[in-house]
Amino acid sequence: MSDWLRVGDDGVPRCWWPGTDPGYVAYHDHEWARPMRDDRRLFEKICLEGFQAGLSWLTILRKRDNFRDAFAGFDPVVVSRFDETDVERLLANEGIVRHQGKIRSAINNAGRARELADEFGSLADYFWAYEPATREGERTTEAPIPATTPTSTRLARDLKRRGWTFVGPTTVYAFMQAMGLVNDHLPGCLAGDECRIERRQATLLDPPPGDR
């Protein structure tokens, strides 16, 4: 058994990083790296990655339901219409991360998300065009997981060109990992094996344009 894998009390081999926190383990097993094409969940995740900056993902995960309530379920149409009253409301909400810059960024990015959906048909069609054709990030070794990749750098650059904020290459790569554009589960991780099958099935149904 790899030093980087952990076998839980349920006998399931997993990546080491969720530890024993039940919520984090469930996130690892059922969400992280599962191919996601739902626009709201894609928008939610890229916003929450922005809120995570300087914090741990577990902190954000524990507040996620509060974020969903505060940001109208991360409906880009609704969030893009938030005004100064909403900003003040969010700054007073102790259940979320009360960072004015990040709050304003999420509102701004909602408008940019609507523009992407109008241009490409959906956020999913835009983001999944950046799924690496070479399976960059399909973990086959125990080598350290990178913080950024050439693909995440290109995607971050394009998002910034389109007016998005809090979308640096590291934030974007974390988004790609979580939404299944890449699969960074360690070899031998049961969830990783399942994600690998799901990604290949998704590719057969909707072949990606390739790495650009």
LINKAJO-V328988 format. One line per field, one symbol per residue. ss: DSSP state (A for helix, B for strand, O for the rest). phi: phi as a letter, one per 40 degrees, with the letter a starting at -180 (. if undefined). Layout:
# LINKAJO-V328988
ss = ???
phi = ???
This chain:
# LINKAJO-V328988
ss = OOOOBBBOOOOOBBBOOOOOOAAAAAAAAAOOOOOOOOAAAAAAAAAAAAAAOOOOAAAAAAAAAAAAAAOAAAOAAAAOOOOAAAAAAAAOOOOOOOOAAAAAAAAAAAAAAAAAAAAAOOAAAAAAOOOOOOOOOOOOOOOOOOOOOAAAAAAAAAAAAOOOOOOOAAAAAAAAAAOOOOOOOOOOOAAAAAAAAAAAAAAAAOOOOOOO
phi = .cccbbbcccgccbdcccgbcdcccccccbbcgcdbbccccccdccccccccdgbcccdcdcbdccccccbfgfcdcccccdbcccdccccccccbccbdcccccccdcccccccccccbgacdccccccccccgdgccbbcddcccabdccccccccccccgcbfbcdcdccccccccgcbbbccdgcccccccccccccccccadcchcb
